[in-house]
Amino acid sequence: MIEAHALKYHADDRCLIDGVSLTVNAGDVVAIAGPNGAGKSTLLNLLAGDLRPTTGRILLDGVPLDRLRAGDLALRRAVLRQRVSVTLPFTTFEVALMGRAPHLRGRAEGLADIAITQDALAQTDMAPFAQRLFPTLSGGEQTRASIARVLVQQAPLLLLDEPTAALDLCHQHAALRLARAIARTGGAAIIVLHDLNLAAAYADRIGILYQGRLVAMGAPWDVLRPDLLSEVYRVPVSVVPHPYTGAPLLLTIPDSLTSDRQGGMYDVQPS
């Protein structure tokens, strides 16, 4: 569905993305994790077409990303930004309905568009807030309304930047279940996540970004290795099977149980 080949991206004389390649096929849910400043949002913006790589190329459905017009791109991929800024007095319903814009092509919304929007608000538990002004919503409610807008867009590829960051425990899992459901019906999702346990629970593959490099990519048990994670995140961790699902479960180790670590990071190399 989307392929990235040897991506590099420079800004202000800094290399923010350094030689990243990945392929995401229909049916895949791929989580991108890594410490603050690793380049996760930059990578997602490159895959969305909002930034152009300094070198390398991206293919979406086999077509170079930079050859797609904005309207055609919006029909193929939907993006949830890390920060949503809506200060004008739009209602929650109106914000969600904005996701239909690529399909309208200048026509007024019809009954089908309204029904799709209502269904997306119901899926994100935002139907009771449909007539609330968006700026009056809590941070988590704004995120859920924005996820509804992404669903309304009905693009096969979802690019979600930290969709769970502002959500409570229930809605974190609900949001990722929605992404999995879209993948099961022939779509795909690339999701930036800080919570590695959520990544392990819902992603088919996990990529770890560190200093702009993709240092690991693979199935959760192949990637969530204590040695790698302890070095990348600079905190000692243990990984055990989840008692109910068998998925990797990441546990941090209290300082009282570890000796002081001396020196810097080891040289973490791309896989």
Residue, then its C-alpha position, 0 to 999 in steps of 0.5 A: m500500500i505504501e513504500a518508503h525507500a532510503l528516506k532522508y530529511h534534513a532541516d536546519d542542517r540537522c538530519l532528522i530522518d536518516g535512511v529509513s525504508l519500510t513497506v506497509n501492505a493492505g491488512d497491516v497495522v504498523a506501530i512506530a515508537g521511539p524516544n522523544g525527538a527520534g523523528k516519529s512525527t517527521l517520518l509520518n509527515l513524510l509518508a503523508g506527503d506534507l514534507r518532501p524527503t531530501t533524498g529517497r522516494i515514497l510510493l503510495d499504491g505504486v504511484p510516487l507520492d509527489r505526483l498525486r494531487a492533494g485531492d487524490l491524496a486525500l482519498r487514499r490516506a487520512v492523517l491524524r495530527q499530533r496536535v489539533s487546532v480548531t479555534l473557530p466555533f465549529t460544532t463537533f459534527e461539523v469538524a467530523l463532517m470535514g472529513r467528507a471534503p475529498h468526496l464532495r468535490g464542490r457539491a453540498e453534503g448529502l444524506a449519505d455524508i451525514a449518515i457516515t459522519q453520524d456513524a463515525l461519531a457513534q464509533t468514537d463515543m462522540a455522538p452525544f457531543a455532536q452539537r457541542l462547539f469543538p473548542t469547548l471539548s476536553g483534550g481527549e474529546q477533541t482527539r476522539a472527534s478528530i478520529a471520527r473525522v479521519l474515519v469519515q474520510q474513508a481513506p484506506l490508509l490511516l496515518l495516526d500520530e499519537p492517537t492515544a496520548a490524550l485518551d483514557l484507558c477505555h478509549q485508547h483501546a477503542a481507537l486502536r480497535l478501530a484501526r485494526a478493523i480498517a486493516r481487516t477490511g483491506g486498509a492499513a494503519i501506521i500509528v505513532l505510539h509511545d505506549l509499547n504495551l499498546a503497540a504490542a497488543y495491536a500492531d502486526r509490526i513495530g518499528i523503533l526509531y532512534q536518532g532518525r534511524l529505524v533501528a528495528m522493525g518486525a513482529p512485537w516479540d522480535v523488536l521488544r527486546p530488553d537489551l535494545l529498549s534499555e539502550v534506546y530509552r535509557v531505562p532498564v526494562s524487562v519483557v515478559p509474556h502477557p498473562y492473558t494474551g501472550a503478547p510482550l509486556l514491557l515492565t520498567i525495573p525500579d532503580s533500587l533493583t539495578s546498579d547505577r549505569q555508567g557511561g553513555m549509550y551503546d551504538v544502536q545500529p539499524s536492523 
